[in-house]
Amino acid sequence: MTVMERIQEAEARNLAPFAALSSRTRGRDRPEEESELRTPYQRDRDRIIHCKSFRRLKHKTQVFLSPEGDHYRTRLTHTLEVSQIARTIARALMLNEDLTEAIALGHDLGHTPFGHAGERSLNELVPGGFRHYEQSVRVVERLEKDGQGLNLTWEVRNGILCHTRGTEAETLEGRVVRLADRIAYINHDIEDAERAGVLSEADVPADIIRVLGPTKSKRIDTLVLSAVKNSSERGICLDAETQQAFDRLHDFMYESVYLNPRAKKEEKKVPGLMETLYRYLCNPKHLPEDMRRIAGEEGYERAACDYIAGMTDHYAVSLFSTIFIPKSWNLISMV
């Protein structure tokens, strides 16, 4: 018996009857020889961690564009927090922690630079619209590894696709990630907003604090505990009182932070930058060589979208500056 087979035997013995066993995966688009050491979901997790798109998340905005300070969240730190929360819930419910972790680590691979401001801009520009969760699946299926994709299992791709809205994931592990994503971003955005001076802890309504708790740690603990106590094979859910308070906290954050002109003042610059880059890159002369294959198969608009969606904030600004901002003329360099 291989190490992988021993792990799968332990899964069947120890996990809940409604957990997604790696031995029962629907498999990959391209069949592969199994590993002796790792289950299919463990291999998916490792492929995501080692891919280029995952590394770029460290330079992509979460909420605040170009913040001055080392402690604001990025898309990467958000992803790691989602993974930690999701794994805690999955372990407590005896679900497949490896599958949960893989979905969580891959859920935002397709996110644009400049956070949701960048996503909204591409959605208005690209024929058929743009949704980051669909782009995340496209990254792992079509774009990574020079067009080969990561060839992930069906369950991981389904969880990534369904992590934010619309149809829920087929697996409970995917549904755990969906809840963990919301728990993570609402609570860490409060902390970042406080650091930015946009919000103070005292601004959070008292009725929400009474139910969820006065601090980030306490709120996360309350939400995770409620999910563990109230979820079953029928779904991942919170008790009614906690869910109502969580929904009110979400509404409060939209009013106080996500739509706050002070917090979002730099976002007004994003649409113009994104459109200018998009129009420029739709020109066959300007698209980088490594995106020409996509352009030939799916058109230049699709290729330009893929290229821009993969950019970090810094690279998008730098490229825009290089192309469109005149540089100082240095007489000494001409001698």
VOBA-953028 format. One line per field, with one value per residue (C-alpha): x, y, z; residue in three letters. Coordinates in nm, 3 decimals. Layout:
x: X	...
y: Y	...
z: Z	...
pavex: ALA	...
END
This chain:
x: 0.000	0.135	0.139	-0.142	-0.352	-0.299	-0.414	-0.722	-0.797	-0.774	-1.009	-1.270	-1.236	-1.222	-1.408	-1.779	-2.006	-2.081	-1.716	-1.564	-1.320	-1.020	-1.060	-1.398	-1.296	-1.456	-1.101	-0.911	-0.974	-0.649	-0.591	-0.260	-0.065	-0.138	0.125	0.260	0.271	-0.015	-0.386	-0.535	-0.650	-0.309	-0.150	-0.399	-0.314	0.057	0.012	-0.176	0.085	0.366	0.197	0.283	-0.068	-0.054	0.274	0.131	-0.146	0.100	0.101	-0.273	-0.508	-0.755	-0.950	-0.718	-0.528	-0.155	-0.174	0.124	0.209	0.327	0.026	-0.264	-0.403	-0.319	-0.502	-0.246	-0.285	-0.662	-0.629	-0.424	-0.677	-0.961	-0.765	-0.708	-1.074	-1.199	-0.965	-1.076	-1.441	-1.368	-1.166	-1.435	-1.701	-1.476	-1.473	-1.181	-0.932	-0.705	-0.987	-1.099	-0.747	-0.698	-1.022	-0.940	-0.588	-0.713	-1.032	-0.889	-0.622	-0.812	-0.868	-0.773	-0.532	-0.694	-0.941	-1.309	-1.257	-1.045	-1.302	-1.583	-1.374	-1.302	-1.664	-1.768	-1.499	-1.490	-1.758	-1.963	-1.844	-1.581	-1.621	-1.314	-1.441	-1.479	-1.136	-0.988	-1.112	-0.977	-0.637	-0.611	-0.763	-0.626	-0.358	-0.113	0.194	0.217	-0.134	-0.135	-0.326	-0.283	-0.518	-0.690	-0.962	-1.326	-1.410	-1.145	-1.247	-1.614	-1.537	-1.338	-1.614	-1.886	-1.698	-1.873	-2.222	-2.480	-2.500	-2.337	-2.052	-2.136	-1.918	-1.961	-1.591	-1.658	-1.947	-1.720	-1.479	-1.766	-1.857	-1.491	-1.424	-1.702	-1.597	-1.238	-1.286	-1.551	-1.352	-1.008	-1.148	-1.271	-0.917	-0.765	-1.027	-0.941	-0.571	-0.654	-0.856	-1.175	-1.346	-1.312	-1.416	-1.674	-1.846	-1.961	-2.329	-2.388	-2.647	-2.390	-2.123	-2.368	-2.415	-2.080	-1.837	-1.632	-1.307	-1.202	-1.090	-1.411	-1.629	-1.445	-1.468	-1.843	-1.905	-1.689	-1.844	-2.193	-2.104	-1.969	-2.273	-2.538	-2.399	-2.476	-2.488	-2.772	-2.547	-2.314	-2.507	-2.519	-2.789	-3.054	-2.939	-2.575	-2.667	-2.879	-2.601	-2.348	-2.570	-2.606	-2.228	-2.190	-2.436	-2.257	-1.923	-2.067	-2.203	-1.902	-1.605	-1.671	-1.867	-1.683	-1.539	-1.245	-1.152	-1.210	-1.080	-0.803	-1.045	-1.181	-0.850	-0.883	-1.141	-0.943	-0.620	-0.782	-0.963	-0.652	-0.447	-0.725	-0.767	-0.390	-0.343	-0.630	-0.404	-0.218	0.103	0.104	0.008	0.305	0.430	0.327	-0.037	-0.050	-0.165	-0.476	-0.534	-0.512	-0.755	-1.001	-0.939	-0.738	-1.004	-0.990	-0.611	-0.597	-0.842	-0.638	-0.318	-0.460	-0.641	-0.312	-0.126	-0.029	-0.121	0.238	0.287	-0.033	0.071	0.426	0.312	0.069	0.345	0.593	0.349	0.165	0.364	0.642	0.984	1.224	1.476	1.822	2.075	2.369	2.245	2.247	2.619
y: 0.000	0.342	0.644	0.797	0.483	0.487	0.851	0.766	0.472	0.708	0.954	0.683	0.575	0.914	1.172	1.240	1.036	1.354	1.457	1.452	1.161	1.202	0.840	0.933	1.245	1.301	1.334	1.563	1.669	1.495	1.165	1.140	0.870	0.893	1.003	0.755	1.023	1.270	1.242	1.425	1.714	1.747	1.766	2.035	2.241	2.214	2.306	2.620	2.728	2.685	2.860	3.211	3.347	3.263	3.453	3.760	3.785	3.946	4.261	4.284	4.512	4.373	4.690	4.989	5.089	5.153	5.192	5.337	5.079	4.722	4.578	4.626	4.310	4.212	3.959	3.700	3.761	3.755	3.418	3.278	3.401	3.240	2.915	2.919	2.988	2.733	2.462	2.521	2.475	2.175	2.001	2.055	1.915	1.621	1.732	1.693	1.955	1.908	1.980	2.278	2.421	2.378	2.561	2.840	2.893	2.904	3.103	3.446	3.350	3.533	3.857	4.177	4.446	4.725	4.492	4.511	4.847	4.665	4.389	4.637	4.811	4.492	4.385	4.700	4.665	4.297	4.147	3.912	4.078	3.977	3.794	3.714	3.372	3.263	3.405	3.206	2.887	3.007	3.063	2.705	2.549	2.761	3.012	2.866	2.668	2.837	2.738	2.384	2.477	2.307	2.018	2.032	1.796	1.874	1.936	2.204	2.385	2.369	2.513	2.799	2.880	2.884	3.058	3.394	3.404	3.216	2.839	2.683	2.437	2.069	1.978	2.094	2.178	2.432	2.577	2.612	2.823	3.044	3.123	3.154	3.406	3.631	3.589	3.676	3.981	4.154	4.120	4.199	4.493	4.639	4.618	4.774	5.050	5.129	5.143	5.381	5.608	5.545	5.360	5.304	5.005	5.224	5.285	4.922	4.919	4.795	4.537	4.370	4.373	4.222	3.915	3.877	4.030	4.349	4.241	4.080	3.761	3.730	3.790	3.529	3.283	3.345	3.296	2.984	2.827	2.897	2.737	2.427	2.390	2.449	2.286	1.936	1.726	1.955	2.261	2.507	2.763	2.986	3.013	3.275	3.540	3.517	3.522	3.835	4.013	3.905	4.040	4.370	4.387	4.333	4.617	4.840	4.779	4.867	5.194	5.285	5.152	4.995	5.299	5.555	5.833	5.876	5.509	5.485	5.819	5.657	5.417	5.690	5.668	5.297	5.288	5.526	5.337	4.997	5.112	5.275	4.960	4.741	4.944	4.955	4.580	4.490	4.616	4.314	4.517	4.573	4.240	4.052	3.749	3.502	3.611	3.569	3.207	3.313	3.594	3.353	3.107	3.337	3.690	3.991	4.117	3.793	3.795	4.157	4.077	3.778	3.979	4.272	4.050	3.880	4.205	4.323	4.678	4.792	4.635	4.787	5.135	5.085	4.966	5.255	5.499	5.345	5.362	5.686	5.914	6.117	6.070	6.348	6.425	6.392	6.586	6.411	6.071	6.199	6.291
z: 0.000	-0.097	0.132	-0.074	-0.036	0.341	0.352	0.149	0.376	0.675	0.501	0.450	0.812	0.986	0.779	0.794	0.563	0.367	0.319	-0.030	-0.031	-0.258	-0.369	-0.518	-0.709	-1.047	-1.169	-1.401	-1.760	-1.854	-1.672	-1.487	-1.308	-0.935	-0.687	-0.434	-0.165	-0.219	-0.279	-0.580	-0.359	-0.195	-0.540	-0.643	-0.334	-0.410	-0.777	-0.677	-0.422	-0.676	-0.969	-1.089	-1.041	-0.670	-0.626	-0.796	-0.535	-0.294	-0.508	-0.576	-0.384	-0.134	-0.041	-0.011	-0.325	-0.278	0.100	0.283	0.547	0.576	0.755	0.514	0.358	0.004	-0.207	-0.091	0.282	0.234	0.063	0.349	0.605	0.409	0.400	0.776	0.859	0.607	0.732	1.091	0.994	0.773	1.042	1.304	1.069	0.970	0.607	0.367	0.481	0.177	-0.067	0.141	0.146	-0.229	-0.308	-0.064	-0.199	-0.558	-0.516	-0.613	-0.867	-1.141	-0.950	-1.125	-1.010	-0.804	-0.633	-0.722	-0.892	-1.149	-1.178	-1.241	-1.507	-1.700	-1.664	-1.852	-2.118	-2.211	-2.437	-2.221	-1.902	-1.650	-1.321	-1.113	-1.002	-1.364	-1.442	-1.152	-1.316	-1.651	-1.491	-1.366	-1.678	-1.960	-1.867	-1.618	-1.725	-2.065	-2.166	-2.028	-1.715	-1.378	-1.463	-1.125	-1.009	-1.084	-0.718	-0.674	-0.992	-0.894	-0.552	-0.703	-0.950	-0.684	-0.404	-0.412	-0.564	-0.767	-0.748	-0.444	-0.480	-0.518	-0.219	0.139	0.133	-0.142	0.058	0.361	0.154	0.041	0.402	0.510	0.233	0.363	0.727	0.641	0.423	0.633	0.953	0.820	0.622	0.952	1.088	0.775	0.777	1.139	1.050	0.765	0.992	0.796	1.080	1.452	1.657	1.829	1.493	1.467	1.576	1.929	1.827	1.600	1.870	2.118	1.897	1.721	1.969	2.011	1.841	1.514	1.689	1.887	1.580	1.376	1.666	1.698	1.327	1.297	1.606	1.476	1.142	1.314	1.541	1.274	0.960	0.844	0.530	0.418	0.402	0.570	0.772	1.080	1.343	1.265	1.514	1.411	1.041	1.086	1.274	1.010	0.732	0.917	0.958	0.583	0.511	0.762	0.589	0.249	0.378	0.593	0.396	0.056	-0.067	0.147	-0.075	0.161	0.146	-0.227	-0.355	-0.561	-0.729	-0.957	-1.145	-1.211	-1.497	-1.717	-1.663	-1.727	-2.040	-2.182	-2.130	-2.268	-2.588	-2.634	-2.585	-2.818	-3.097	-3.245	-3.252	-2.877	-2.725	-2.574	-2.761	-2.491	-2.527	-2.905	-2.880	-2.687	-2.937	-3.229	-3.072	-2.894	-3.023	-2.912	-2.673	-2.477	-2.476	-2.360	-2.081	-1.965	-1.969	-1.771	-1.520	-1.441	-1.371	-1.025	-0.927	-0.961	-1.302	-1.440	-1.323	-1.447	-1.791	-1.822	-1.727	-1.971	-2.261	-2.201	-1.968	-2.135	-1.980	-1.894	-2.167	-2.022	-2.227	-2.058	-2.175	-2.533	-2.526
pavex: MET	THR	VAL	MET	GLU	ARG	ILE	GLN	GLU	ALA	GLU	ALA	ARG	ASN	LEU	ALA	PRO	PHE	ALA	ALA	LEU	SER	SER	ARG	THR	ARG	GLY	ARG	ASP	ARG	PRO	GLU	GLU	GLU	SER	GLU	LEU	ARG	THR	PRO	TYR	GLN	ARG	ASP	ARG	ASP	ARG	ILE	ILE	HIS	CYS	LYS	SER	PHE	ARG	ARG	LEU	LYS	HIS	LYS	THR	GLN	VAL	PHE	LEU	SER	PRO	GLU	GLY	ASP	HIS	TYR	ARG	THR	ARG	LEU	THR	HIS	THR	LEU	GLU	VAL	SER	GLN	ILE	ALA	ARG	THR	ILE	ALA	ARG	ALA	LEU	MET	LEU	ASN	GLU	ASP	LEU	THR	GLU	ALA	ILE	ALA	LEU	GLY	HIS	ASP	LEU	GLY	HIS	THR	PRO	PHE	GLY	HIS	ALA	GLY	GLU	ARG	SER	LEU	ASN	GLU	LEU	VAL	PRO	GLY	GLY	PHE	ARG	HIS	TYR	GLU	GLN	SER	VAL	ARG	VAL	VAL	GLU	ARG	LEU	GLU	LYS	ASP	GLY	GLN	GLY	LEU	ASN	LEU	THR	TRP	GLU	VAL	ARG	ASN	GLY	ILE	LEU	CYS	HIS	THR	ARG	GLY	THR	GLU	ALA	GLU	THR	LEU	GLU	GLY	ARG	VAL	VAL	ARG	LEU	ALA	ASP	ARG	ILE	ALA	TYR	ILE	ASN	HIS	ASP	ILE	GLU	ASP	ALA	GLU	ARG	ALA	GLY	VAL	LEU	SER	GLU	ALA	ASP	VAL	PRO	ALA	ASP	ILE	ILE	ARG	VAL	LEU	GLY	PRO	THR	LYS	SER	LYS	ARG	ILE	ASP	THR	LEU	VAL	LEU	SER	ALA	VAL	LYS	ASN	SER	SER	GLU	ARG	GLY	ILE	CYS	LEU	ASP	ALA	GLU	THR	GLN	GLN	ALA	PHE	ASP	ARG	LEU	HIS	ASP	PHE	MET	TYR	GLU	SER	VAL	TYR	LEU	ASN	PRO	ARG	ALA	LYS	LYS	GLU	GLU	LYS	LYS	VAL	PRO	GLY	LEU	MET	GLU	THR	LEU	TYR	ARG	TYR	LEU	CYS	ASN	PRO	LYS	HIS	LEU	PRO	GLU	ASP	MET	ARG	ARG	ILE	ALA	GLY	GLU	GLU	GLY	TYR	GLU	ARG	ALA	ALA	CYS	ASP	TYR	ILE	ALA	GLY	MET	THR	ASP	HIS	TYR	ALA	VAL	SER	LEU	PHE	SER	THR	ILE	PHE	ILE	PRO	LYS	SER	TRP	ASN	LEU	ILE	SER	MET	VAL
END
